[in-house]
Amino acid sequence: MPYANCKVCSKYFYAKPFHLKKGQGLFCSIKCKSIGTQKRIICKCAVCGKVITKTESKIARSKSGKLFCNKSCQTIWRNKEFSGEKSKLWKGGFSRYRKILLNAGTRQICTLCLEVDNRVLVVHHIDKNRKNISLENLAWLCHNCHYLVHHDNVEAGRFSKLLPIN
């Protein structure tokens, strides 16, 4: 019976006789064949520093020149590299009003309907000026109430009555 040792993992495996005659049958599996036939380079992950091996083609395809051990490390790097002013979607930094309310300790609850599900809560600018991000100008509203405050005079009046007088 023709048996051979794998060139990569040294596993003893059965190889067909005609493969051995042709000079094939060197690897026990497709995975070992891909490892054994490609030239691999040892490098470090750009985020965590873990030692990894990459093929020359993967290194050549990297647009940034950075190499990562997995998608989560790549995402961590991308979020740092392309956030804030470096992002294509940057509009001047006026969207930090949600953080202002959270950092002030304002309870996440809709001012009108008292909804507490933070997935549907948005920040409303009381004077409707998005550039005015003072704490006194911001209030939590759910999507439905936010729409009504902007498009229904009755709800807008009700909302203004609920606000504390400054």
C-alpha positions in Angstrom: 0.0 0.0 0.0 1.5 3.3 -1.0 1.6 5.7 2.0 3.4 9.0 2.2 4.2 11.7 4.8 2.6 15.1 4.3 5.3 17.8 3.5 3.5 20.3 5.8 2.1 18.5 8.8 4.1 15.2 8.5 0.8 13.2 8.7 1.1 9.7 7.4 -1.6 9.3 4.7 -2.7 7.0 1.9 -1.7 8.3 -1.6 -2.9 6.8 -4.8 0.0 5.0 -6.6 -0.4 6.9 -9.9 -0.2 10.2 -7.9 3.1 9.1 -6.5 4.4 8.1 -9.9 3.6 11.5 -11.3 5.4 13.2 -8.4 2.1 14.2 -6.7 0.7 13.0 -3.4 2.9 15.3 -1.3 0.1 16.8 0.8 -2.6 15.1 3.0 -5.3 17.7 2.4 -6.2 20.8 0.3 -5.4 23.0 3.3 -1.8 21.6 3.6 -1.4 21.9 -0.2 -2.3 25.6 -0.1 0.1 26.2 2.8 2.9 24.2 1.1 2.7 25.7 -2.3 2.3 29.4 -1.5 5.2 31.4 -0.2 4.2 32.8 3.2 5.7 35.8 5.0 5.7 36.1 8.8 4.5 39.5 10.0 2.6 41.2 12.9 -1.0 42.3 13.2 -1.1 46.2 13.0 -3.5 46.4 15.9 -2.8 43.6 18.5 0.8 42.7 17.4 0.0 39.0 17.1 2.4 37.1 14.8 0.6 36.0 11.6 1.6 34.6 8.2 0.3 36.1 5.0 0.9 35.2 1.4 2.7 37.6 -0.9 -0.5 38.2 -2.9 -2.4 39.2 0.3 0.3 41.6 1.2 0.3 43.1 -2.3 -3.5 43.6 -2.2 -3.5 45.6 1.1 -4.3 49.2 0.1 -3.2 50.6 3.4 -0.1 48.4 3.8 -1.4 47.2 7.1 -2.0 43.6 7.9 -4.5 42.2 10.4 -5.0 38.8 12.1 -8.8 39.0 11.7 -11.7 41.3 10.8 -12.2 42.6 14.3 -8.7 44.0 14.4 -9.2 45.5 10.9 -12.4 47.1 12.1 -10.7 48.6 15.2 -8.0 50.1 13.0 -10.5 51.4 10.4 -12.7 53.0 13.1 -9.7 54.9 14.5 -8.4 55.8 11.1 -11.6 57.0 9.4 -13.6 58.6 12.2 -14.3 62.2 12.9 -12.8 64.7 10.5 -11.1 61.9 8.5 -14.5 60.4 7.5 -16.0 61.0 4.1 -19.3 61.6 5.9 -18.0 64.4 8.2 -20.3 67.3 8.3 -18.5 69.6 10.8 -19.1 67.9 14.1 -22.6 69.1 14.9 -23.9 65.6 15.7 -22.3 65.4 19.2 -25.6 66.6 20.8 -26.6 63.1 21.8 -23.4 62.7 23.8 -24.0 66.0 25.5 -27.4 64.8 26.9 -25.9 61.5 27.9 -22.9 63.0 29.6 -25.1 65.5 31.5 -27.0 62.5 33.0 -30.3 63.5 31.4 -32.7 60.5 31.7 -33.4 58.8 28.3 -37.1 59.2 28.2 -39.4 60.8 25.6 -40.6 64.2 26.9 -44.1 63.8 25.4 -45.1 60.1 25.5 -42.6 58.9 28.2 -41.2 56.1 25.9 -38.0 54.7 27.5 -36.8 52.5 24.6 -33.5 54.2 23.7 -33.5 52.6 20.2 -36.3 55.0 19.2 -35.1 58.1 21.1 -33.6 61.0 19.2 -32.4 64.4 20.4 -34.7 67.4 19.5 -33.4 70.9 19.3 -36.0 73.1 21.0 -35.2 76.2 18.9 -34.8 74.1 15.8 -31.2 75.3 15.3 -28.9 72.3 15.0 -25.8 74.5 15.6 -27.1 75.4 19.1 -25.9 72.5 21.1 -26.4 73.9 24.6 -27.9 71.6 27.1 -30.9 73.9 27.6 -31.7 73.6 23.9 -31.8 69.7 23.8 -34.6 67.3 24.7 -35.2 63.6 24.2 -38.1 62.6 21.9 -39.1 59.3 20.3 -39.2 59.3 16.5 -43.0 59.6 16.4 -43.2 62.5 18.8 -40.2 64.2 17.1 -42.1 64.1 13.8 -45.2 65.4 15.4 -43.4 68.3 17.1 -42.0 69.4 13.7 -45.2 68.9 11.7 -48.2 69.3 14.0 -48.9 72.6 15.7 -51.0 71.0 18.5 -48.2 68.7 19.5 -45.6 71.5 19.2 -47.7 73.6 21.6 -48.1 70.7 24.0 -44.3 70.1 23.9 -43.5 73.8 24.6 -45.8 73.7 27.7 -44.0 70.7 29.1 -40.6 72.4 28.9 -39.2 74.1 32.0 -39.3 77.9 31.8 -35.8 79.3 31.5 
